[in-house]
Amino acid sequence: MTDLVFTMQSAVRRVDRVWLAIAAVFLVLLAFQPEQARASAIFALDAFAWILPFLLASVLLAAWLKAAGADRVIGATVSRSPVRAVVVFAAAGAFSPFCSCGVVPLIAALLAAGVPLPAVMAFWVSSPLMDPEMFVLMWAMLGLEFTLAKTLAAFAIGLGAGFATLAAQRAGLFAVPLRAISAGSGCGSDGLAPSELRWAFWRDEARRAVFTAEARDIGLFLAKWLLFAFTIESLMVVWLPPETIVSYLGGENVYAIPLAVAIGVPAYLNGFAAVPLIGELMSMGMAPGAALAFLVAGGVTSLPAAMAVFALVRAPLFGWYLLVSLLGSLAIGYAYQGWLII
């Protein structure tokens, strides 16, 4: 009996804790709310299916760059002008078609390719806030002025996050931003000299091995965390509906903007459903600055997105990501409200 228990314990230790957590959530749901278990499974799988093309593209890109030996070359090229890189990546992020979870695989690919962290942070923070579809929808429902304000906010918070991260790195912080994905990840190309750039990596057996290992490790790592994030998101949508959250943000008072940010950072309200809800609240008297701050904070750091980010980067950088998002959202809310008063 003791041997059996020991064998079971050893087997559990070998199973990844994230997969165990996903299984535990669904076991609890099956025991107490079987209908919700089915709904959550459908929600998570649908969300994962939507993001899968982006995930595959980013994973294959990261693996290709690693196997070709291009990661060091790209990093060195972008690093020549970090200020320009921050501006370009913030502008690109402000109009990219990625949600807060969908941008995570691309962030992994950019960091793995050697793109400097300040430029990646600029793209990372600005990307979930605006895209062409969102721009059109917001223009139709909230007006051009508010839509342009959010577009400029996406670019501004990207710039702020990028330049703040650049200053932090020059002070010696965040030298190693990514967590170790696996024991062998990231080491496959150590034997490739920086000048040894070969885009047709498949002609070399060693480079093919690097590509396979990198794609497998990054792909499995991101897949499990995104599935876990989507599972939690499915429960938040049902048990913490956006209507309940935003109902506390109506009315104009001195606490409206800080409260909007405090609720928006962990809340799930980064999709198209936010637009009509915010429009209704603003028609009921919600301060426009609070509305913008809430949309920015919720878009960048919703709980599912934060979980995916936490899985990807080391703890100090994760704390920094939350801090710049929090302060940036506050600054944008106050700036917009002040501009309206003037």
N, C-alpha and C positions, 0 to 999 in steps of 0.2 A: 504493500500500500504506500509506504514511504517513497519507494522508487517511482511509483506512478505519479505521485504528487510532484516529486522533483522533476520528472520528465515533463509534466504539464507546465510547471513554472518556467522551465527552460524554453519550452515552445512559445510561451507567452512573451518571454523576453526577446525572442528572435523576431516576433511580429512587430512591425512598426507601430509606434504609439498613436500616430495619426489615424491609421486604418482601424486600430482598436477603438479610438474615440468615435469614429464614424459608425462603426458597428454597434457601440454602446448606445449611441443616440437612437438608432433605429430599433434596437431591442427594447428600449424603454418605451418608445412610441408604439411599437407593436403590442406591448403588454397593456398599455393604458389608453392609447388613442390610435387604434389601427388605421382609421381613415386618414389621420394626419400623417402616419407613416407612409402611406401610399402617395398622398399629395406631396410630401416632402421629397420622396424619391423621384417623382415625376418632375418636380420643380428643379431639383439639383441636376438631374440628367439633362433636362432641356437647356438649363443654363450652361452646363458643361459642353453640350453639343454646339451651342451657339459660339462659345469661345474656342472650341477645338481648332478651327482653322488658324486663328491667331496664335494659339499655343503651339501648334505644329510648325508654323512658319518661323516663330521666334526660336524654338528649340533647334530646328534644322539650321537656321542662320547662325546661331551661336556655335553649334557643333562644326559647321562648315568653316567659320572663321578660325576656330581653334585648330582644326586639322590642317588648314591651309597655312597656318602661321601668321594670319593677318591680324590677330588680336593685338599684338604688340605694335604693329605698324599703324593701325587705326588709332590706338591710344596715343601714340607719339604724335601723329598728325594733328588730332584735335587739340592736344595739350599745348600746341604752339601758340594758340590764342584763346585762352580759357574764357576771357570776357566775351569775345565774339561768339564762342560756342554756347555760352549761357543764353545770350540774346536769341540766337538762331533756334536753340532747342525750346526755349520758352514760347517763341512764336509758333513753332511747329506743333507744340503740345496744345496750344490754345485752340487749334482747329483740327486736331486729330480725332478719329472716330473710335476712341477707347473709353470704356467706363473705368471706375476705380479699381475693379478686379481685373478687367481685361488688359489694363496697362502693365500688370505685374510681370507676365511672361516676357513682354518686350523689354522691360527694365532689366530683367535677368540677362537677356541677350545683349543689351547695350553694355552693361557692366562687364559681362564676360568677354566682350569684344575689346575692352580696354578704353571705352569712352569715359572721360573723367567724371567723377561723381558730381561736381557742381552742375555740369551740363545735363546729366541724367536726372538730377534732382529738379532742375527747372522744368524738364519735360514731364517728369513724374507727377509733380504737383499741379501743373497747368492742364495736363491732358484730360482728366476726367470732367472738367468743368464746362467744356463747350465743344460742339461739333456741328457740322452743317445742318443736320436734321434738327438738333436742339435749337439752333439759331432761328430756323424758320418757325418752329413750333412756338418758341417764346415770343417772337415778333408778333405772331398772330394772336396770342392769348394775353401777353403782358405788355405789349407795346415795344416800339423800337428803342426808346430811351433806356428802359430797364434792360433790354437785351444787349444793347451796346455796352451798358455798364458792366454786365456780367462778363462779356467778352474781354473788355479791358481789364476786369478783375482777374480773369484767368491768366492773361499775359503778365499783369503786375505781380501776382503772387508767385508766378513762375520765376520772374526776374529776382524777386526778393529772396526766394528759397535758394536759387542758384548762387547769387552773390554772397548770401550769408554762409552757405556751405563752402564756397571758395575761401572766404575769410577763415572759417573754422579749420579747413584743411591746411591753410598756410600757418595756422597756429599749432599744427601738429596733430589734429584730430582726424579720426575716420580713415586711417591709413589702409585698413583692411575692412571694406564695407560689407562684403558678403559672408554669410555663414558657410561652413563647410557642408556641401551637399552630400558627399560621401567620402569614404576614405581615399578613393582613387580619383575623385573628380577634380578637375583643374590641374592635374599633374601630368596628363598624357602628353602634353606638348613641351614639357620641360626640356626635352632633348633636342628640340627644334631651335636652331639659331634664329635670332631676329631677322636676319637677312634672307633666311630660307623661306621665302614666300612662294607657295605653289598652289594656285587656285584649283587645279585639277588634282586634288588630293587623292582621288580614288586610284590613281596609278601607282601609289606607294602603299605597301602593306601596312607599314607602321602608322601612316596617317589615316588609313581606313580604320584601324583599331582605335585611334584617338577619336575619330568621328563617332564611331559606334558607342564607345564608352561615354562620351560627353552627352550625346543625344539621349541615351538611356538614363543616365543619372539625373540630368536636368529635367527631362520629360516626366519621369516618375515622381521626382521631388515636387514639381509644380502641380502635377495632376492631383496628387493626394491632398495638398493644401487647398487647392481651389475647390475640390469636391467637398471638403470639410467646411470651407467658407460658404459655399452655396447651400449646404445643409442647414447651417445656422441661419443663413439669410431667409430660407424658407419658413423657419419658425418665427423670425422677427416680423415678416410680412403679415403673418396671421395674428400673432400675439402682441405685437407692438405696431399697430397700423399707423401710417403717417398722420391720419386725421387726429389721432390722440395726441401725438407729439406736437404738431403745429398749433393745436387748439390752445396751448399754453403761451403762445407767442403773440397773441393779438394784443392790440392796444399800444399806445405810445407811452413809454416810461423810461427812466434812466437805466433800467436793467434789461431793456428789451434786447439790445445787441449782445451783451455778454451772455444772457440766457439763451439767445438763439444759437450762439457758438457752442456753449456748453452742451446743449441738447443735440446740436447738429453734428458735432464730432463723432459721437458713438452711434447716432441714429442712422437708420437705413432710409434715406430719402435722396438718392442720387440718380434716379431714373426719370423717365418722362412723366411719371405720375406726380412728381413734385410740382410741375408747372401749373395745372389747374388748381391744385390745393393752395399753393402760394397766392395765385390770383384771387381766389375766394377770400383768403385771409387778408390780403391787402385791401380788398373792397370793403372789408369789415373794420378796417382801421389799423391793421398791422403796419408798423413803421417800415418804410421801404429799405432803410439801412439794415434793419433786423432781418428782413426777408432775404436780402442779398447775402448777408453774413451767414445765414442758415444754409442757403443753397451752396455756398462755397465750402463751408465747413463740412456739411454732409456729403458733398460730392468728393472731396479729397480723402476724408478719413472715416467713411462709414465703417461699422464694425467688421463686416465681411472683408472689406478691403484691408483694414488694419491687420486682421489675422493673416492674410496672405503676405502682407509686407513683413510682419514679424517673423514669418517662416523664412523669408528670403534674406534679411539683413541682420547684422549683429545688434544687440540690445542698445548700445549707445546711439547708433544711427537711427534705430526705430524711435527712440525718445526724441531725437532731434527732428525727425520727420513730423511727429505729433506737435512738437513745440512750434516749428515754423508754420505749420498749418493753422494752429490755434491763433498765434499772434497775427499771421497774415489775414485770417478771416476777420478778426477784430478790427484790424487797421482798415480793411476794405469796407466793412460795415459803417464805421465811424466816418470814413472819408466820403462815402456816398451820401450818408445822411447829412453831413456838414455841407456838401455841395448843394443839396436840395434846399437847405435852409438859406444859403447865400443867394 
